[in-house]
Amino acid sequence: MHLNFMATFITAWGYHLTYLEFIAFITSVVGVGLGVFGPRSTWPWWNISSLLYAALFYEQKYYASAALQFIFIAGGFWGWFGWGAKGATPAKVTRKEKIIWGAVFLISWGALYPFLKRIGAAASLTDAFGFVGSCIAQILMVLEKYESWPLWFVVDGVYTYQFWRGGSYLTAILYFIFVLIAVAGWKRWLKEASK
């Protein structure tokens, strides 16, 4: 039997939830939820959900979000080997590193936004913000820096707005769940980094 992943899994209040979005949602919640506790097993879940969301976001013309998923997959492999068998040992970013990352963020966001607008992306400003912020948060997470979580909090809040406004309601709910998970990760990793 052949399963069409873009076929409607369920319809609720006029929203057509595809099999692809539903499976991507489940794998994402598991992956990000595991990330709070820092086990190495978070990374395969991230990779599966990223592959699924790459297809979904491309279909919806969120081009930066689609491309971002492949960066997440690369980060997943880096995280798997970087964290080691015992998982993450959170630490803090130095003040100088914060300034550098802030400058990288602003310059990259400013450069990506007009490009996305030119190619007809669905949400150029927020998609550029989310892409750049997520790349930096992913790098900080792989490097086991607690500051990844406050950045995820902001980025996921922006994505919640973007996907809700774009009519991808389950994905918007997913990113709102990510906002809540980011708070939990922020608290836990800060406590660990402060030891």
C-alpha positions as CSV (number, residue, x, y, z in Angstrom):
1,M,0.0,0.0,0.0
2,H,1.3,3.5,-0.9
3,L,0.9,6.3,1.6
4,N,0.7,9.9,0.2
5,F,2.3,12.0,2.9
6,M,0.7,15.2,1.5
7,A,-2.8,13.6,1.8
8,T,-5.1,14.8,4.5
9,F,-4.8,12.9,7.8
10,I,-7.6,14.7,9.5
11,T,-9.7,17.9,9.0
12,A,-10.7,20.0,11.9
13,W,-12.4,23.4,11.8
14,G,-11.5,23.6,8.1
15,Y,-7.8,22.9,8.6
16,H,-6.4,20.0,6.6
17,L,-3.7,18.3,8.6
18,T,-1.5,16.2,6.3
19,Y,0.2,12.9,7.3
20,L,3.6,14.7,6.8
21,E,2.8,17.6,9.2
22,F,1.4,15.2,11.8
23,I,4.4,12.9,11.8
24,A,6.8,15.8,11.7
25,F,5.0,17.3,14.7
26,I,5.3,14.1,16.8
27,T,9.0,13.6,16.0
28,S,9.8,17.3,16.7
29,V,8.1,17.3,20.1
30,V,10.1,14.1,21.1
31,G,13.4,15.5,19.9
32,V,13.1,19.0,21.4
33,G,11.7,17.6,24.6
34,L,14.6,15.2,25.0
35,G,17.0,18.2,24.4
36,V,16.0,19.7,27.7
37,F,17.5,16.8,29.6
38,G,20.6,16.6,27.3
39,P,20.8,13.0,26.3
40,R,22.5,12.1,23.1
41,S,19.3,10.4,21.8
42,T,17.8,13.8,21.1
43,W,19.7,14.1,17.9
44,P,18.2,11.3,15.8
45,W,14.7,12.6,16.6
46,W,15.8,16.1,15.5
47,N,17.2,14.7,12.2
48,I,14.0,12.8,11.4
49,S,11.7,15.7,12.2
50,S,14.0,18.1,10.2
51,L,13.9,15.9,7.1
52,L,10.1,15.9,7.3
53,Y,9.8,19.6,7.9
54,A,12.1,20.4,5.1
55,A,9.6,18.8,2.7
56,L,6.7,20.6,4.3
57,F,8.2,24.0,4.5
58,Y,9.4,23.8,0.9
59,E,5.9,23.0,-0.2
60,Q,4.6,26.0,1.8
61,K,7.3,28.4,0.3
62,Y,9.1,28.9,3.6
63,Y,12.4,28.5,1.8
64,A,14.7,29.6,4.6
65,S,12.9,27.3,7.0
66,A,13.2,24.4,4.5
67,A,16.9,25.1,4.1
68,L,17.3,25.4,7.8
69,Q,16.3,21.8,8.3
70,F,19.4,20.6,6.5
71,I,21.5,22.7,8.9
72,F,19.6,21.0,11.7
73,I,20.4,17.6,10.3
74,A,24.1,18.5,10.0
75,G,23.9,19.8,13.6
76,G,22.3,16.6,14.7
77,F,25.3,14.6,13.5
78,W,27.7,17.1,15.0
79,G,25.7,17.0,18.3
80,W,25.6,13.2,18.4
81,F,29.4,12.9,18.2
82,G,30.1,16.2,20.1
83,W,28.0,15.4,23.1
84,G,29.4,12.0,23.7
85,A,27.6,9.1,25.3
86,K,26.9,11.0,28.6
87,G,25.1,13.8,26.9
88,A,25.5,17.6,27.3
89,T,27.5,19.4,30.0
90,P,26.1,23.0,29.8
91,A,28.4,26.0,30.1
92,K,28.1,29.7,29.5
93,V,29.1,32.0,26.6
94,T,31.6,34.7,27.4
95,R,30.6,38.4,27.1
96,K,32.9,38.8,24.1
97,E,31.2,35.8,22.4
98,K,27.8,37.3,23.0
99,I,28.8,40.5,21.2
100,I,30.2,38.5,18.3
101,W,27.1,36.3,18.0
102,G,24.9,39.4,18.2
103,A,26.8,41.1,15.4
104,V,26.7,37.9,13.3
105,F,22.9,37.7,13.9
106,L,22.2,41.3,12.8
107,I,24.4,41.3,9.7
108,S,23.1,37.9,8.6
109,W,19.5,38.7,9.1
110,G,19.9,42.0,7.2
111,A,21.5,40.2,4.3
112,L,19.1,37.3,4.1
113,Y,15.8,39.3,4.3
114,P,16.1,41.1,0.9
115,F,17.2,37.8,-0.8
116,L,14.1,35.9,0.5
117,K,11.9,38.8,-0.5
118,R,13.4,38.8,-4.0
119,I,12.7,35.0,-4.6
120,G,9.1,35.3,-3.3
121,A,9.3,33.6,0.0
122,A,6.1,33.4,2.0
123,A,7.3,35.4,5.0
124,S,10.6,37.0,4.3
125,L,11.2,39.0,7.4
126,T,10.3,36.4,10.0
127,D,11.7,33.5,8.0
128,A,15.1,35.3,7.7
129,F,15.0,36.1,11.5
130,G,14.1,32.5,12.3
131,F,16.7,31.0,10.0
132,V,19.6,33.1,11.4
133,G,18.5,32.8,15.0
134,S,18.0,29.1,14.7
135,C,21.5,28.6,13.1
136,I,23.1,30.4,16.0
137,A,21.0,28.6,18.6
138,Q,21.8,25.2,17.0
139,I,25.5,26.0,17.1
140,L,25.3,27.1,20.7
141,M,23.3,24.0,21.6
142,V,25.8,21.7,20.0
143,L,28.6,23.5,21.8
144,E,26.5,22.9,25.0
145,K,26.0,26.6,25.8
146,Y,23.0,27.4,27.9
147,E,22.4,30.6,26.0
148,S,21.0,28.5,23.2
149,W,17.7,28.2,25.1
150,P,16.9,31.9,25.5
151,L,17.6,32.3,21.8
152,W,15.3,29.3,21.0
153,F,12.7,31.0,23.1
154,V,12.7,34.2,21.0
155,V,13.1,32.4,17.6
156,D,10.3,29.9,18.4
157,G,8.0,32.8,19.5
158,V,8.6,34.4,16.1
159,Y,8.0,31.1,14.3
160,T,4.8,30.6,16.3
161,Y,3.5,33.9,14.9
162,Q,4.7,33.2,11.3
163,F,3.1,29.7,11.0
164,W,-0.1,30.8,12.7
165,R,-0.5,33.7,10.4
166,G,0.4,31.4,7.4
167,G,-2.4,29.0,8.3
168,S,-0.1,26.1,9.4
169,Y,-1.9,25.8,12.8
170,L,-0.4,22.5,14.0
171,T,3.1,23.8,13.2
172,A,2.3,27.0,15.0
173,I,1.2,25.0,18.0
174,L,4.4,23.0,17.8
175,Y,6.5,26.1,17.9
176,F,4.4,27.4,20.9
177,I,5.2,24.1,22.6
178,F,8.9,24.8,21.7
179,V,8.6,28.2,23.5
180,L,7.5,26.4,26.6
181,I,10.2,23.7,26.2
182,A,12.8,26.5,25.8
183,V,11.8,27.9,29.2
184,A,12.4,24.5,30.8
185,G,15.7,24.0,28.9
186,W,16.8,27.6,29.8
187,K,16.2,26.9,33.6
188,R,17.7,23.5,33.6
189,W,20.8,24.3,31.5
190,L,21.4,27.6,33.5
191,K,21.4,25.6,36.7
192,E,23.8,23.1,35.3
193,A,26.1,25.8,33.7
194,S,26.2,27.6,37.1
195,K,27.7,24.6,39.0
